[in-house]
Amino acid sequence: MTHSHLNPLKKNVPGILLCLTIAVPSWFLGKMYPLVGGPIFGIILGMMIALILSKNPKTLDDQLEKGIQYTSKKLLQYAIIFLGFEMNLYQVIKVGGQSLMVMLFTLSTSFIVAYFVGKALNLESKMTTLIGVGTSICGGSAIAATAPVIQAEDKDVAQAISTIFLFNIIAVFIFPTLGRLLHMSDIGFGMWAGTAINDTSSVVAAGTSWSTYAGSNTALNFATIVKLTRTLMIVPITLFLAIYTTQRTRKISSTSTFKFSKVFPWFVIGFIFAAFISTFAGLPVPVSHALVALGKFLIVMAMVAIGLKTHLEKLVTSGLKPLILGLCCWFAVAGVSLIVQAIMGIW
């Protein structure tokens, strides 16, 4: 391997090693206190370390940021792929069908609430769209996919992602507790987490916390399948926005930087492939369990990375209107998900 190929890897190593170092105690703390779980310990410890590193921001920017970014994005995707080794494709098809009605209602609710609340708050349409898409589909990934399509400015993207991410963190902490207070079943909680929490990482973290406490991976598996199914909505929603924006601005589509190949969640293909192997290849149980355990540890590492990237003071000073919009969308989606589940008898 040439020196030029090694350079990008070397830049990632310090940040990855930092996440790994923090993830190890987080993992064991999660085993000791399953009610909290490793992912939440990872977030907390990551945020604490971020506060320390913020005193010397150049250290974080120059030496660690690339590896932290890699861990929060790529390693998380690999983690989800590994979780596929505990899946059964017949169950995937069944769960996807069960969740379709809930997803349609939550998607519609998010966009409707975003539109009317955004109008009431006098927010720009681009910010409203970004927060609506982030809440309804899959957080930062959906925002990143939508931004070039609607020609959003960088500051809008950063603020929208920060807003969505704040509620992701809150959801990881409160959803498992609320689920237990509501006496939800494993399937019911998995459906709720998969349809009402914005980002894949937070869905998996909440599902892991619930499953660790419940002593079963049913909720985690169900939430992951539902969320991955929901993530696929990036494609039709972004396509619609691309067509709408092109018509509205009367610009040639070739001037847009949007490419489906860049935003399509390819890890979904890996997840399905792993589930295909699990379903038809007859992997030995110890092997499948080891692969799933590796996936769960990588989840903890990813949550550490997300904690390291969180700067709450910037969220507070960036303005209240996006936070109010994000809160309204989040409450509406979470509530509608519960109502539809209750009507369908899933709860």
QUITAWO-V115899 format. One line per field, one symbol per residue. phi: phi as a letter, one per 20 degrees, with the letter a starting at -180 (. if undefined). A space follows every 10 residues. Layout:
# QUITAWO-V115899
phi->???
This chain:
# QUITAWO-V115899
phi->.fffffggff feggffffff ffffffffff ffcffenggf gfffffffff fffffcgfff feddffffff ffdfffffgf gffffdecff fgfffgffeg ffffffffff fffgffffff eleffffgff fffffedbmg fffffegffe lffgffffff fffffgffff fgfefgffff felffgfffg ffffddefdg ffffffffff ffffmbegff ffffffffff fffgffffff ffffffffel dfffffefcf fedfffffff fffffffffd emfgggffff ffffffffff gffgffffee cfffffeeoe gfffffffff gfffffgfff fffemeg
